[in-house]
Amino acid sequence: MRWLKAIMPKEERFFALFQEHAAAVVAAAQALRSALEGGPGLAKHLKTVMDCEHEGDRVTREVLLAVRRSFITPFDRGDITGLISSMDDAIDQMQKTAKTILLFNVTQFEPEMRQMADCAVRASLLMQKAIPLLNQINRNVGELNNLTEQIVRVESEADDLYDAARKRLFEERARTQPMDFWVAVEILDHLEKVTDSLDDVANEIHSVVIEHV
């Protein structure tokens, strides 16, 4: 059986892949935030978001393949696929935000969009900090709970910004600039889904913690 053990992924491989994906999520969030400043760097930052999303897809495929090939996994297979899928959903929504900006050739952005992108960066950094702690869950229960609670609060902050932005834009532009209003709401919708997806990551992490304590 030695040859079989040699080709089977080790448990540590999962944690390395989770951290690779988390790094891609953070890089995409930071690039998206930079893109929302507009200016000459807009196209470059949007391309970075796209590249990060492709990297995230690659890592997700590796994780799903490792789950299928592994006899032993660090925690429940459903939790592994749920965690990596929620992380991938977050970076997918960042890509969809970038695609919407490109599709409608948007070059100027609302202040609330930048603030929501700030929330996405903060939440993604908290997620990146939490992921390696899953390697020793029992030792890191308190810190994991603290980080996931912070992500939930950031997501709530982004929701408030989303509601405030839609209300303001409706009052200012819905009647006089309906197309501008619609495009802005499209971008806001995707940004809101970014933070929602990061909240889902926090919920997946919390679920793993609950099962191990």
C-alpha positions, 0 to 999 in steps of 0.5 A: 500500500506504500505506492497508494499512500504516496499518491494520495493527497495529505491533509496539509495539502487542503490547508495550503490550497485554502490559503492559496484561494484566500490570497486570491480573494484578498488580491481581487478585493484589493484590485477591485477597490483600486479600480473604483478610484477610476483614473488611468489604472482602471483597466489594469485593476479590473484585469487583476480581478479577472486574473485572480478569479481564474486563479481561484477557479484553479485552486477550487478544482484542485480542492474538489479533486483532492476531496475525491482522491483522499481517504482521509480529510482534515474535516467533513468532506461536505464542509471542505466543499462548502468552504471552498465553494463559498470562497469561490462565490466571493471571488466570482462576485468580484469578477461579476462586478468588474465585468459590469463595469467593463460592460457599461464602460463605467469610469466614475464611481459612487462614494458608497461603492468605494466604501462597500469595496473597503468592507470587502477588503476588510472582510477578505483579510479577516477571512485570510487570517482565519483560514490557517487557524483551521489547521488546529481548530481546538486550539484556535476556537476563540480566535476563529469565533472572533474573526467570523463575528467581525466578518458578520459585522463588516457584512452588516455595515456593507448592507447599510451602505448598500441601502443608503446608496440605493435610496440616495441614487433613487432620489437623485437620478431615478427620474432624470437619469434612469440609465445611470441609476440602473447601472449604478444599482447593478454595480451596487448589487454585485458589491453587496453580493461580494460581502454576502458571500464573504459572510457565507465563508464566515458561516462555513468556518463557524460550522466547521468549528461547531463540529469540532468542539 
